[in-house]
């Protein structure tokens, strides 16, 4: 479909185009804010604004499993770990309560 951003090839339809438009519309404000803060690293800071929640969401979706999160994102696990470290994100697995194994009693 025309205007999808991906030509309809990936089955995302107009939803992806709407998201792309929202991100594009946000860019001028983000750059203006970073420039007003006299950030010497506008590009890096702008990417971090998007990347931090992206990585956090992928880790949440996979229960903190770094390998699965990296595969979901199309990254190498070490790259994911490095980016999490650089963005001050915890790249640790979410602690789960211990599994309780019930044993049938013979009466």
C-alpha positions in Angstrom: 0.0 0.0 0.0 1.3 3.4 -0.8 2.3 5.5 2.1 2.8 2.6 4.5 6.5 3.2 4.9 7.1 -0.4 3.9 4.8 -0.5 0.9 2.6 -3.1 2.6 5.3 -5.7 2.3 5.4 -6.6 6.0 1.7 -6.7 6.7 1.9 -3.8 9.1 -0.5 -1.6 7.1 -1.2 2.0 8.0 -0.5 1.4 11.7 3.2 1.4 11.1 2.9 4.5 8.8 1.0 6.3 11.6 3.8 5.4 14.1 6.4 6.6 11.7 4.6 9.8 11.3 4.3 10.3 15.0 8.1 9.7 15.5 8.9 12.1 12.6 6.6 14.7 14.0 8.3 14.4 17.4 11.9 14.9 16.0 11.9 18.7 15.7 10.8 19.1 19.3 13.4 16.6 20.5 16.2 18.3 18.6 15.1 21.8 19.8 15.0 20.6 23.4 18.4 18.9 23.2 19.9 22.0 21.5 18.4 24.3 24.1 20.2 22.1 26.8 23.4 22.7 24.8 23.8 18.9 24.4 27.0 18.2 22.5 25.7 14.8 21.5 22.3 15.5 20.0 22.3 12.4 17.8 23.3 10.0 20.6 20.8 11.6 23.1 17.9 11.5 20.6 18.6 7.8 19.8 18.8 7.0 23.5 15.3 8.5 24.0 13.9 5.9 21.7 16.4 3.0 22.4 16.1 3.0 26.2 12.3 2.2 26.3 12.7 -0.2 23.2 15.3 -2.3 25.0 13.4 -2.2 28.3 10.2 -3.4 26.5 12.0 -6.2 24.7 13.5 -7.4 28.0 10.1 -7.2 29.7 8.5 -9.2 26.8 11.0 -11.9 27.2 11.0 -12.0 31.0 14.5 -10.5 31.1 15.9 -13.2 28.9 18.7 -11.4 27.1 19.2 -13.9 24.3 15.5 -13.9 23.4 15.3 -10.1 23.7 18.4 -9.7 21.4 16.9 -12.1 18.8 13.6 -10.2 18.9 15.5 -7.0 18.2 17.8 -8.5 15.6 20.9 -7.8 17.8 23.7 -9.9 19.1 23.3 -10.6 22.9 26.6 -8.9 23.6 25.5 -5.8 21.7 22.2 -5.8 23.8 24.2 -6.1 27.0 26.6 -3.2 25.9 23.7 -0.9 25.0 21.9 -1.7 28.2 25.1 -0.8 30.2 25.6 2.4 28.2 21.9 3.4 28.7 22.0 2.5 32.4 19.4 -0.2 31.9 19.6 -3.3 34.1 20.2 -6.2 31.7 19.5 -8.9 34.3 16.9 -11.6 34.2 13.7 -10.9 36.2 13.7 -12.9 39.4 11.0 -15.5 39.4 9.5 -17.1 42.5 10.8 -20.6 43.1 8.8 -23.4 41.5 6.9 -25.5 44.0 6.8 -29.2 43.1 3.9 -31.0 44.6 4.3 -34.6 45.5 1.3 -36.9 45.5 0.8 -38.6 48.9 0.1 -42.3 49.0 -2.7 -42.8 51.6 
